[in-house]
Amino acid sequence: MSAFDGVTSRIILTGRAFPLRRMSSSTDPSILTALRQQMVASQLRARGVRDERVLAVMARVPRHEFAPAPCRDQAYEDHPLLIREGQTISQPYIVALMLEALALSPADRILEVGTGSGYVTALLAELAAQVFSVERHAVLADSARDLLARFGYSNAKVIVGDGTQGFAESAPYDAIIVSAGAPEVPGALLAQLAEGGRMIIPVGSPDSQQLQLIHMESGQPRTTLRELCRFVPLISGPP
Ligand code: SAH
């Protein structure tokens, strides 16, 4: 795995609330549900995530279903997961931080850049009214689309394309989440953020970025610098 894709500072990785046994090859739904609840308690709530809607949805959505078979047994562990095309599903904690920062409401329309497995898309589809998710790798987009349809997320649309250009067709968006590290905030994304909208995006070098939370206020972006992190790169143009 080339990138850690997780928060690298301001976080003390605490010991787990209770021992987490690796449930190798376990597909027992009750074990997976228990592991998911434990993930929410020990990795999210214990580290300060407070948004009850985010906590509830992460306790409900089966992250293991979005993980490739070889690492499904690690789906509720405290690290990112490698998926196809050298990409990753982010560490649960950073997913929760980003979703919480966006302060989503059920009526929101969301743009996601970097569908990857579709896991975060599923969370967004539960938290908001409509999700438009752009992914540059067709193979990932196809697989995410299939999974989202299988789980009944009819309010999520996956588009193959260059997410640095956003998805102008359905703009403006109440919230934009970018799940890949950008050298700078793409102008097209700022232009597609609604008045009162929020965007969360990791910005920096390929090795180290910082989450930026941007609020669009009176037509002007107001930026708050948040946690340091490391994501796979946001890459313009076709794969
Ligand atoms: N949140 C995802 C993980 C995203 S990993 C999940 O839950 O699985 C980052 C993703 O961004 C990768 O799938 C990568 O292919 C995609 N990506 C990188 N640059 C992109 C771009 N310009 N447009 C769209 N997707 C991009």
Residues whose N, C-alpha, C, O or C-beta is under 5 A from the ligand:
A	BS01	SAH	Q87 T88 I89 S90 V113 G114 T115 G116 S117 G118 Y119 V120 V134 E135 R136 H137 G161 D162 G163 T164 S179 A180 P233 L234 I235 S236
